[in-house]
Amino acid sequence: MGFYALAGYERDKRQKNMVKNYMINDVTKRRDYIKTLLMASSDKAAEQLPHIMPDYMLVFAVPVLAHNPRFTMHSNVDQLVRSRIGLDFTGTLFLCKIIVF
């Protein structure tokens, strides 16, 4: 799920919105799957949660952006700003959900 952060580099708004819709659908399906796992309440479910929880998307997005070939110098402000845009792209989904709930 961390690869959704790379869509922050996309300049075409239509493609960016398409990726955002896929990301929203992915998060929704994962949350529904977690609900069904928790209803089964097995020990396997607790082991799988960190791997499928959409809340960990930001945690996985950081290494994806850090190892991106476009990110070459940590002191280059322009590259840091572009990486922040990628984090903002994935983070806005969770900020909007927090505000709505």
Secondary structure, DSSP 8 states (H G I E B T S, - for coil): -GGGGGGGG---HHHHHHHHHHHHHHHHHHHHHHHHHHHHT-HHHHHHHHHH-GGGHHHHHHHHHHT-TT---TT-HHHHHHHHHHHHHHHHHHHHHHHH-
